[in-house]
Amino acid sequence: MNYDILLSFALATSALAISPGPDNIYVLVQSISNGKSYGLATVSGLITGCIVHTTLLAFGVSAIIKANENLFFGIKLLGAIYLLYLAYKVFKSNAEITLSSENVPKKNLKQLFVQGFFMNVLNPKVTIFFLAFFPGFLFSESMSTVIQFYILGGIFMLVSFIIFSAIALLAGQIKTYTLNHKNSGLVLKWLQIVVFVGIAVFILI
């Protein structure tokens, strides 16, 4: 097992979880408008949805690896290109972080968990991102690729859960900080760009 690869994966996941995106912004808005427990319910749903994507990836890509190594390299190459495309999209986007909690519908904890779950599972972009991100971080030549994908999925879910939960619990302070520090969005924007490009290069080499 190559623990350096696992550490790199955990660090990349951390940077991606911290960077502003639809999921963590939604968690933040729910916490600001309805309370921390509502943010945590949303987090739990979102993270649980990752199990579905991890399972699809583990069995689908593992079968491809067994069938054709060249095809697997093609998947990694396309994954790297997709990550560079994401970096370009972030570069072209507005760096401003919008945290409007007006007109946020009130839902109970179960409804938010279910909504978070289906937000994740039914989002094809998550499937594509997992396909682009995970294959480049396989860390063992002897361990089953299915098990490796589940380990990577477990690390992704654990790290994301910790960071998303921290966002939910610290929602008020985060909102105050972003309002008082106008450049915070720009810093996080470039963090995303560096991470996407870095992962793409890592996959290719």
C-alpha atoms as an extended CHARMM CRD file, in Angstrom:
* protein
*
       205  EXT
         1         1  MET       CA              0.0000000000        0.0000000000        0.0000000000  PROA      1               0.0000000000
         2         2  ASN       CA              1.2320000000        3.4540000000       -0.8820000000  PROA      2               0.0000000000
         3         3  TYR       CA              0.2520000000        5.6430000000        2.0610000000  PROA      3               0.0000000000
         4         4  ASP       CA              1.6250000000        8.7590000000        0.3500000000  PROA      4               0.0000000000
         5         5  ILE       CA             -1.0700000000        8.3900000000       -2.3170000000  PROA      5               0.0000000000
         6         6  LEU       CA             -3.7690000000        8.0130000000        0.3660000000  PROA      6               0.0000000000
         7         7  LEU       CA             -2.4650000000       11.1220000000        2.1320000000  PROA      7               0.0000000000
         8         8  SER       CA             -2.4580000000       13.0540000000       -1.1600000000  PROA      8               0.0000000000
         9         9  PHE       CA             -6.0310000000       11.9260000000       -1.7660000000  PROA      9               0.0000000000
        10        10  ALA       CA             -7.1390000000       13.0400000000        1.7110000000  PROA      10              0.0000000000
        11        11  LEU       CA             -5.4680000000       16.4500000000        1.2890000000  PROA      11              0.0000000000
        12        12  ALA       CA             -7.0180000000       16.9550000000       -2.1600000000  PROA      12              0.0000000000
        13        13  THR       CA            -10.4340000000       15.9850000000       -0.7750000000  PROA      13              0.0000000000
        14        14  SER       CA             -9.9930000000       18.4560000000        2.0940000000  PROA      14              0.0000000000
        15        15  ALA       CA             -9.1730000000       21.3090000000       -0.2590000000  PROA      15              0.0000000000
        16        16  LEU       CA            -12.1580000000       20.4820000000       -2.4780000000  PROA      16              0.0000000000
        17        17  ALA       CA            -14.5170000000       20.2510000000        0.5140000000  PROA      17              0.0000000000
        18        18  ILE       CA            -13.4120000000       23.6520000000        1.8070000000  PROA      18              0.0000000000
        19        19  SER       CA            -13.7270000000       25.3480000000       -1.5850000000  PROA      19              0.0000000000
        20        20  PRO       CA            -17.1520000000       26.9500000000       -2.2330000000  PROA      20              0.0000000000
        21        21  GLY       CA            -19.4730000000       24.7170000000       -4.2210000000  PROA      21              0.0000000000
        22        22  PRO       CA            -23.2280000000       24.0690000000       -4.4940000000  PROA      22              0.0000000000
        23        23  ASP       CA            -23.2240000000       21.4550000000       -1.7170000000  PROA      23              0.0000000000
        24        24  ASN       CA            -21.2830000000       23.2200000000        1.0250000000  PROA      24              0.0000000000
        25        25  ILE       CA            -22.9410000000       26.5670000000        0.2040000000  PROA      25              0.0000000000
        26        26  TYR       CA            -26.3330000000       24.8610000000        0.5670000000  PROA      26              0.0000000000
        27        27  VAL       CA            -25.2630000000       23.4270000000        3.9420000000  PROA      27              0.0000000000
        28        28  LEU       CA            -24.0720000000       26.8600000000        5.0270000000  PROA      28              0.0000000000
        29        29  VAL       CA            -27.3260000000       28.5730000000        4.0030000000  PROA      29              0.0000000000
        30        30  GLN       CA            -29.4510000000       25.9430000000        5.7650000000  PROA      30              0.0000000000
        31        31  SER       CA            -27.4410000000       26.4050000000        8.9680000000  PROA      31              0.0000000000
        32        32  ILE       CA            -27.6760000000       30.1960000000        8.7870000000  PROA      32              0.0000000000
        33        33  SER       CA            -31.4090000000       30.2690000000        8.0690000000  PROA      33              0.0000000000
        34        34  ASN       CA            -32.7250000000       27.3110000000       10.1050000000  PROA      34              0.0000000000
        35        35  GLY       CA            -30.0380000000       26.2780000000       12.6030000000  PROA      35              0.0000000000
        36        36  LYS       CA            -26.9820000000       24.0230000000       12.9320000000  PROA      36              0.0000000000
        37        37  SER       CA            -28.9450000000       20.7650000000       13.2710000000  PROA      37              0.0000000000
        38        38  TYR       CA            -30.6010000000       21.4330000000        9.9000000000  PROA      38              0.0000000000
        39        39  GLY       CA            -27.2200000000       21.9720000000        8.2990000000  PROA      39              0.0000000000
        40        40  LEU       CA            -25.9550000000       18.7110000000        9.8120000000  PROA      40              0.0000000000
        41        41  ALA       CA            -29.0150000000       16.8190000000        8.5270000000  PROA      41              0.0000000000
        42        42  THR       CA            -28.2430000000       18.1070000000        5.0320000000  PROA      42              0.0000000000
        43        43  VAL       CA            -24.6020000000       17.0600000000        5.4070000000  PROA      43              0.0000000000
        44        44  SER       CA            -25.6120000000       13.5430000000        6.4580000000  PROA      44              0.0000000000
        45        45  GLY       CA            -27.8250000000       13.1630000000        3.3930000000  PROA      45              0.0000000000
        46        46  LEU       CA            -25.2010000000       14.4600000000        0.9910000000  PROA      46              0.0000000000
        47        47  ILE       CA            -22.4680000000       12.1750000000        2.3710000000  PROA      47              0.0000000000
        48        48  THR       CA            -24.7340000000        9.1050000000        2.4220000000  PROA      48              0.0000000000
        49        49  GLY       CA            -25.4070000000        9.6610000000       -1.2730000000  PROA      49              0.0000000000
        50        50  CYS       CA            -21.6850000000        9.2120000000       -1.9490000000  PROA      50              0.0000000000
        51        51  ILE       CA            -22.0450000000        5.4950000000       -1.1130000000  PROA      51              0.0000000000
        52        52  VAL       CA            -24.0890000000        5.0250000000       -4.2930000000  PROA      52              0.0000000000
        53        53  HSD       CA            -21.5060000000        6.7740000000       -6.4980000000  PROA      53              0.0000000000
        54        54  THR       CA            -18.6470000000        4.8560000000       -4.8560000000  PROA      54              0.0000000000
        55        55  THR       CA            -20.3980000000        1.5200000000       -5.4850000000  PROA      55              0.0000000000
        56        56  LEU       CA            -21.0820000000        2.3150000000       -9.1500000000  PROA      56              0.0000000000
        57        57  LEU       CA            -17.4760000000        3.4000000000       -9.5970000000  PROA      57              0.0000000000
        58        58  ALA       CA            -15.9560000000        0.4490000000       -7.7130000000  PROA      58              0.0000000000
        59        59  PHE       CA            -17.6790000000       -2.2720000000       -9.7070000000  PROA      59              0.0000000000
        60        60  GLY       CA            -17.8290000000       -0.4420000000      -13.0470000000  PROA      60              0.0000000000
        61        61  VAL       CA            -14.2140000000        0.7010000000      -13.2860000000  PROA      61              0.0000000000
        62        62  SER       CA            -12.8490000000       -2.4930000000      -11.6950000000  PROA      62              0.0000000000
        63        63  ALA       CA            -14.4590000000       -4.4810000000      -14.5010000000  PROA      63              0.0000000000
        64        64  ILE       CA            -12.8740000000       -2.1460000000      -17.0810000000  PROA      64              0.0000000000
        65        65  ILE       CA             -9.4240000000       -2.5620000000      -15.4750000000  PROA      65              0.0000000000
        66        66  LYS       CA             -9.7300000000       -6.3450000000      -15.7080000000  PROA      66              0.0000000000
        67        67  ALA       CA            -10.8570000000       -6.1240000000      -19.3240000000  PROA      67              0.0000000000
        68        68  ASN       CA             -8.3570000000       -3.6360000000      -20.7230000000  PROA      68              0.0000000000
        69        69  GLU       CA             -5.5240000000       -1.6660000000      -19.0960000000  PROA      69              0.0000000000
        70        70  ASN       CA             -5.3200000000        0.7180000000      -22.0700000000  PROA      70              0.0000000000
        71        71  LEU       CA             -9.0030000000        1.5570000000      -21.6920000000  PROA      71              0.0000000000
        72        72  PHE       CA             -8.3620000000        2.2950000000      -18.0160000000  PROA      72              0.0000000000
        73        73  PHE       CA             -5.5650000000        4.6830000000      -18.9910000000  PROA      73              0.0000000000
        74        74  GLY       CA             -8.0200000000        6.3570000000      -21.3610000000  PROA      74              0.0000000000
        75        75  ILE       CA            -10.4300000000        6.8680000000      -18.4530000000  PROA      75              0.0000000000
        76        76  LYS       CA             -7.6700000000        8.4890000000      -16.4030000000  PROA      76              0.0000000000
        77        77  LEU       CA             -6.6730000000       10.7040000000      -19.3380000000  PROA      77              0.0000000000
        78        78  LEU       CA            -10.2630000000       11.8560000000      -19.8480000000  PROA      78              0.0000000000
        79        79  GLY       CA            -10.5160000000       12.3820000000      -16.0910000000  PROA      79              0.0000000000
        80        80  ALA       CA             -7.4750000000       14.6610000000      -16.1320000000  PROA      80              0.0000000000
        81        81  ILE       CA             -8.9230000000       16.6250000000      -19.0600000000  PROA      81              0.0000000000
        82        82  TYR       CA            -12.2360000000       16.9840000000      -17.2130000000  PROA      82              0.0000000000
        83        83  LEU       CA            -10.4710000000       18.2840000000      -14.0960000000  PROA      83              0.0000000000
        84        84  LEU       CA             -8.5840000000       20.8400000000      -16.2000000000  PROA      84              0.0000000000
        85        85  TYR       CA            -11.9450000000       21.8520000000      -17.6830000000  PROA      85              0.0000000000
        86        86  LEU       CA            -13.3220000000       22.3420000000      -14.1520000000  PROA      86              0.0000000000
        87        87  ALA       CA            -10.2880000000       24.4820000000      -13.3110000000  PROA      87              0.0000000000
        88        88  TYR       CA            -11.0150000000       26.6260000000      -16.3870000000  PROA      88              0.0000000000
        89        89  LYS       CA            -14.6820000000       26.9890000000      -15.3860000000  PROA      89              0.0000000000
        90        90  VAL       CA            -13.6710000000       28.1270000000      -11.9030000000  PROA      90              0.0000000000
        91        91  PHE       CA            -11.1620000000       30.5680000000      -13.4340000000  PROA      91              0.0000000000
        92        92  LYS       CA            -13.9060000000       32.1290000000      -15.5590000000  PROA      92              0.0000000000
        93        93  SER       CA            -16.4140000000       32.2590000000      -12.6950000000  PROA      93              0.0000000000
        94        94  ASN       CA            -17.1430000000       35.0830000000      -10.2630000000  PROA      94              0.0000000000
        95        95  ALA       CA            -15.1060000000       34.8420000000       -7.0470000000  PROA      95              0.0000000000
        96        96  GLU       CA            -17.8530000000       36.4240000000       -4.9490000000  PROA      96              0.0000000000
        97        97  ILE       CA            -19.4830000000       34.1460000000       -2.3440000000  PROA      97              0.0000000000
        98        98  THR       CA            -23.2470000000       34.7190000000       -2.0990000000  PROA      98              0.0000000000
        99        99  LEU       CA            -24.8930000000       33.5970000000        1.1460000000  PROA      99              0.0000000000
       100       100  SER       CA            -28.4540000000       34.8120000000        0.8070000000  PROA      100             0.0000000000
       101       101  SER       CA            -30.7440000000       32.9770000000        3.2320000000  PROA      101             0.0000000000
       102       102  GLU       CA            -33.8940000000       34.7920000000        2.1400000000  PROA      102             0.0000000000
       103       103  ASN       CA            -36.8770000000       32.6750000000        1.0650000000  PROA      103             0.0000000000
       104       104  VAL       CA            -35.2080000000       29.4210000000        2.1900000000  PROA      104             0.0000000000
       105       105  PRO       CA            -38.1180000000       26.9750000000        2.7290000000  PROA      105             0.0000000000
       106       106  LYS       CA            -38.4160000000       25.4760000000        6.2120000000  PROA      106             0.0000000000
       107       107  LYS       CA            -38.0770000000       21.6860000000        6.2150000000  PROA      107             0.0000000000
       108       108  ASN       CA            -37.7380000000       19.1680000000        9.0220000000  PROA      108             0.0000000000
       109       109  LEU       CA            -34.5480000000       17.1780000000        9.6470000000  PROA      109             0.0000000000
       110       110  LYS       CA            -35.7620000000       14.0450000000        7.8300000000  PROA      110             0.0000000000
       111       111  GLN       CA            -36.7880000000       16.0640000000        4.7700000000  PROA      111             0.0000000000
       112       112  LEU       CA            -33.3790000000       17.7530000000        4.6340000000  PROA      112             0.0000000000
       113       113  PHE       CA            -31.5690000000       14.4040000000        4.9740000000  PROA      113             0.0000000000
       114       114  VAL       CA            -33.6310000000       12.9130000000        2.1300000000  PROA      114             0.0000000000
       115       115  GLN       CA            -33.1720000000       16.0210000000       -0.0030000000  PROA      115             0.0000000000
       116       116  GLY       CA            -29.4100000000       16.0130000000        0.5630000000  PROA      116             0.0000000000
       117       117  PHE       CA            -29.2690000000       12.3170000000       -0.3500000000  PROA      117             0.0000000000
       118       118  PHE       CA            -31.1340000000       12.7640000000       -3.6300000000  PROA      118             0.0000000000
       119       119  MET       CA            -29.2710000000       16.0120000000       -4.4310000000  PROA      119             0.0000000000
       120       120  ASN       CA            -26.1280000000       13.8990000000       -4.4440000000  PROA      120             0.0000000000
       121       121  VAL       CA            -27.3570000000       10.6290000000       -5.9660000000  PROA      121             0.0000000000
       122       122  LEU       CA            -29.2910000000       12.2250000000       -8.8410000000  PROA      122             0.0000000000
       123       123  ASN       CA            -26.5230000000       14.6520000000       -9.7800000000  PROA      123             0.0000000000
       124       124  PRO       CA            -24.6740000000       13.2060000000      -12.8110000000  PROA      124             0.0000000000
       125       125  LYS       CA            -21.8380000000       15.6770000000      -12.2500000000  PROA      125             0.0000000000
       126       126  VAL       CA            -20.9520000000       13.8380000000       -9.0210000000  PROA      126             0.0000000000
       127       127  THR       CA            -20.6680000000       10.5430000000      -10.9110000000  PROA      127             0.0000000000
       128       128  ILE       CA            -18.4420000000       12.1600000000      -13.5410000000  PROA      128             0.0000000000
       129       129  PHE       CA            -16.3090000000       13.8150000000      -10.8720000000  PROA      129             0.0000000000
       130       130  PHE       CA            -15.8150000000       10.5260000000       -8.9850000000  PROA      130             0.0000000000
       131       131  LEU       CA            -14.8460000000        8.8670000000      -12.2680000000  PROA      131             0.0000000000
       132       132  ALA       CA            -12.3140000000       11.6250000000      -12.9500000000  PROA      132             0.0000000000
       133       133  PHE       CA            -10.9610000000       11.8430000000       -9.3990000000  PROA      133             0.0000000000
       134       134  PHE       CA            -10.7220000000        8.3380000000       -7.9010000000  PROA      134             0.0000000000
       135       135  PRO       CA             -8.9560000000        6.1590000000      -10.5380000000  PROA      135             0.0000000000
       136       136  GLY       CA             -5.7380000000        8.2030000000      -10.3470000000  PROA      136             0.0000000000
       137       137  PHE       CA             -5.3940000000        7.4180000000       -6.6340000000  PROA      137             0.0000000000
       138       138  LEU       CA             -5.4120000000        3.6130000000       -6.6350000000  PROA      138             0.0000000000
       139       139  PHE       CA             -2.7420000000        2.8310000000       -4.0770000000  PROA      139             0.0000000000
       140       140  SER       CA             -1.9690000000       -0.9040000000       -4.2090000000  PROA      140             0.0000000000
       141       141  GLU       CA             -0.9130000000       -3.3280000000       -6.9310000000  PROA      141             0.0000000000
       142       142  SER       CA             -2.0530000000       -6.4060000000       -4.9950000000  PROA      142             0.0000000000
       143       143  MET       CA             -5.2890000000       -5.3280000000       -3.2910000000  PROA      143             0.0000000000
       144       144  SER       CA             -8.6290000000       -5.7300000000       -5.0710000000  PROA      144             0.0000000000
       145       145  THR       CA             -9.5360000000       -2.5620000000       -6.9680000000  PROA      145             0.0000000000
       146       146  VAL       CA            -13.0990000000       -2.8210000000       -5.6290000000  PROA      146             0.0000000000
       147       147  ILE       CA            -11.7800000000       -2.6490000000       -2.0590000000  PROA      147             0.0000000000
       148       148  GLN       CA             -9.4270000000        0.2100000000       -2.9900000000  PROA      148             0.0000000000
       149       149  PHE       CA            -12.3010000000        2.2530000000       -4.4380000000  PROA      149             0.0000000000
       150       150  TYR       CA            -14.3530000000        1.6520000000       -1.2880000000  PROA      150             0.0000000000
       151       151  ILE       CA            -11.4150000000        2.7560000000        0.8850000000  PROA      151             0.0000000000
       152       152  LEU       CA            -11.0290000000        5.9100000000       -1.2230000000  PROA      152             0.0000000000
       153       153  GLY       CA            -14.7910000000        6.4520000000       -1.0090000000  PROA      153             0.0000000000
       154       154  GLY       CA            -14.6510000000        6.0170000000        2.7620000000  PROA      154             0.0000000000
       155       155  ILE       CA            -11.8340000000        8.5600000000        3.0810000000  PROA      155             0.0000000000
       156       156  PHE       CA            -13.6930000000       10.9750000000        0.7930000000  PROA      156             0.0000000000
       157       157  MET       CA            -16.8880000000       10.6500000000        2.8430000000  PROA      157             0.0000000000
       158       158  LEU       CA            -15.1280000000       10.9330000000        6.2190000000  PROA      158             0.0000000000
       159       159  VAL       CA            -13.0810000000       14.0010000000        5.2710000000  PROA      159             0.0000000000
       160       160  SER       CA            -16.0490000000       15.6620000000        3.5610000000  PROA      160             0.0000000000
       161       161  PHE       CA            -18.3280000000       14.9040000000        6.5200000000  PROA      161             0.0000000000
       162       162  ILE       CA            -15.8790000000       16.4630000000        8.9960000000  PROA      162             0.0000000000
       163       163  ILE       CA            -15.3810000000       19.6190000000        6.9260000000  PROA      163             0.0000000000
       164       164  PHE       CA            -19.0520000000       20.0020000000        5.9270000000  PROA      164             0.0000000000
       165       165  SER       CA            -20.0910000000       19.4960000000        9.5710000000  PROA      165             0.0000000000
       166       166  ALA       CA            -17.6030000000       22.1630000000       10.6390000000  PROA      166             0.0000000000
       167       167  ILE       CA            -19.1530000000       24.4920000000        8.0420000000  PROA      167             0.0000000000
       168       168  ALA       CA            -22.6240000000       23.7860000000        9.4920000000  PROA      168             0.0000000000
       169       169  LEU       CA            -21.4820000000       24.3320000000       13.0890000000  PROA      169             0.0000000000
       170       170  LEU       CA            -19.4980000000       27.4880000000       12.3060000000  PROA      170             0.0000000000
       171       171  ALA       CA            -21.9990000000       28.9550000000        9.8330000000  PROA      171             0.0000000000
       172       172  GLY       CA            -22.4530000000       32.2350000000       11.6910000000  PROA      172             0.0000000000
       173       173  GLN       CA            -18.7400000000       32.8790000000       12.0370000000  PROA      173             0.0000000000
       174       174  ILE       CA            -18.1050000000       31.9280000000        8.4090000000  PROA      174             0.0000000000
       175       175  LYS       CA            -20.7810000000       34.3270000000        7.1920000000  PROA      175             0.0000000000
       176       176  THR       CA            -19.3230000000       37.1410000000        9.3070000000  PROA      176             0.0000000000
       177       177  TYR       CA            -15.7950000000       36.3890000000        8.0690000000  PROA      177             0.0000000000
       178       178  THR       CA            -16.7620000000       36.3670000000        4.3880000000  PROA      178             0.0000000000
       179       179  LEU       CA            -18.6380000000       39.6540000000        4.8040000000  PROA      179             0.0000000000
       180       180  ASN       CA            -15.6340000000       41.2670000000        6.5220000000  PROA      180             0.0000000000
       181       181  HSD       CA            -13.0090000000       39.8020000000        4.1840000000  PROA      181             0.0000000000
       182       182  LYS       CA            -14.0000000000       40.4750000000        0.6070000000  PROA      182             0.0000000000
       183       183  ASN       CA            -10.9110000000       38.6650000000       -0.7710000000  PROA      183             0.0000000000
       184       184  SER       CA            -11.8100000000       35.3290000000        0.8710000000  PROA      184             0.0000000000
       185       185  GLY       CA            -13.7970000000       34.2600000000       -2.1960000000  PROA      185             0.0000000000
       186       186  LEU       CA            -10.8410000000       35.0210000000       -4.4690000000  PROA      186             0.0000000000
       187       187  VAL       CA             -8.4760000000       32.9720000000       -2.2790000000  PROA      187             0.0000000000
       188       188  LEU       CA            -10.8510000000       29.9940000000       -2.2770000000  PROA      188             0.0000000000
       189       189  LYS       CA            -11.3650000000       30.3480000000       -6.0360000000  PROA      189             0.0000000000
       190       190  TRP       CA             -7.6360000000       30.0050000000       -6.6840000000  PROA      190             0.0000000000
       191       191  LEU       CA             -7.4300000000       27.1500000000       -4.1750000000  PROA      191             0.0000000000
       192       192  GLN       CA             -9.9530000000       25.2750000000       -6.3140000000  PROA      192             0.0000000000
       193       193  ILE       CA             -7.9880000000       25.9980000000       -9.4890000000  PROA      193             0.0000000000
       194       194  VAL       CA             -4.7020000000       24.8180000000       -7.9720000000  PROA      194             0.0000000000
       195       195  VAL       CA             -6.3110000000       21.6370000000       -6.6150000000  PROA      195             0.0000000000
       196       196  PHE       CA             -8.0240000000       20.7280000000       -9.9040000000  PROA      196             0.0000000000
       197       197  VAL       CA             -4.8460000000       21.3200000000      -11.9230000000  PROA      197             0.0000000000
       198       198  GLY       CA             -2.7320000000       19.5140000000       -9.3170000000  PROA      198             0.0000000000
       199       199  ILE       CA             -4.9620000000       16.4350000000       -9.3470000000  PROA      199             0.0000000000
       200       200  ALA       CA             -4.9820000000       16.3940000000      -13.1620000000  PROA      200             0.0000000000
       201       201  VAL       CA             -1.1630000000       16.4750000000      -13.2600000000  PROA      201             0.0000000000
       202       202  PHE       CA             -0.9600000000       13.8000000000      -10.5350000000  PROA      202             0.0000000000
       203       203  ILE       CA             -3.2420000000       11.4980000000      -12.5270000000  PROA      203             0.0000000000
       204       204  LEU       CA             -1.2190000000       11.9620000000      -15.7230000000  PROA      204             0.0000000000
       205       205  ILE       CA              2.1850000000       11.2860000000      -14.1580000000  PROA      205             0.0000000000
